[in-house]
């Protein structure tokens, strides 16, 4: 398929953007259809295009020191001697009139990004686990008729996050207390969560390759590593 044919096909897909409301059909003047398999890909490609044209220049001039984006959440570190958050915010919002970026500045040297709370100290950065003020400790209840693995999925995520993120020991202990509270709130026996924590920590601390070696012994097979030798 040629580039012209590819673009033609994409245009056909994008024009099939209709919705129904109150027995009337409408076609938006801008944007792409929500729920379309191609929408997320096109949105990502467009953001990458804007980053290549605009953000790259800021990075090269060192006005922006660090730029990280996950889907539509962006974390920026900038040089205060060359720019400020107001200039960055206004410049980004003037790139495309159909795009609006909302800014959250750090408060007391702390800012949240995704599920992280980032605290900027004079000599180092401390990470903590962040939960929105609207967060509710509601997950699949232990008494529900869901598969057992499904009911533990949230705790598997919480515990893995707790033991893998480079947070302080105090923050780790506080997060474990939060996990136990969530377990009690949703009817989970505490020993069940303790057992899952031990299992996940043992798995993380297991030397690399141990599981595969055990599986090979179980299957009656052995593995060999060939190490080349060189003569001087």
Residue pairs with C-beta under 8 A, 6 or more apart in sequence:
1 9
10 38
10 42
13 36
13 38
14 32
14 33
14 38
14 42
16 33
17 27
17 28
17 31
17 32
17 33
17 36
18 25
18 26
18 27
19 25
19 26
19 28
20 26
30 98
31 98
32 38
32 39
32 42
32 43
33 39
44 71
47 69
47 72
50 95
50 96
51 67
51 69
54 91
54 92
54 95
55 64
55 67
58 64
58 67
58 83
58 88
59 67
61 82
62 79
62 82
63 78
63 79
63 82
63 83
64 76
64 77
64 78
64 79
64 83
64 88
65 77
65 78
65 79
66 75
66 76
66 77
67 74
67 75
67 76
67 77
68 74
68 75
68 76
68 113
69 75
70 114
73 113
73 114
74 101
75 111
75 113
75 118
76 88
78 84
78 85
78 88
85 103
85 105
88 103
89 101
89 103
92 101
93 99
93 100
93 101
104 111
104 112
105 111
106 120
109 119
109 120
109 121
110 117
110 118
110 119
110 120
111 117
111 118
111 120
112 118
112 130
113 130
114 130
115 129
115 130
115 131
115 161
116 127
116 128
116 129
116 130
116 165
117 127
117 128
117 129
117 130
118 125
118 126
118 127
119 125
119 126
119 127
119 128
126 167
126 168
126 171
127 165
127 166
127 167
127 168
127 171
128 167
128 168
128 171
129 161
129 162
129 165
129 167
129 171
129 175
129 178
137 178
137 181
137 182
137 185
137 186
138 185
138 186
139 151
139 154
139 155
139 182
139 186
140 146
140 150
140 151
140 153
140 154
140 186
141 151
141 186
141 187
142 151
142 186
142 187
142 188
142 189
143 187
144 151
151 188
152 192
152 196
154 182
155 179
155 182
155 183
155 188
155 193
155 196
156 196
156 200
158 175
158 179
158 182
159 179
159 193
159 196
159 197
159 200
160 200
161 175
162 172
162 175
162 176
162 179
163 172
163 197
163 200
163 201
163 204
164 204
167 175
176 197
179 193
180 190
180 193
183 189
183 190
183 192
183 193
184 190
212 223
213 223
216 222
216 223
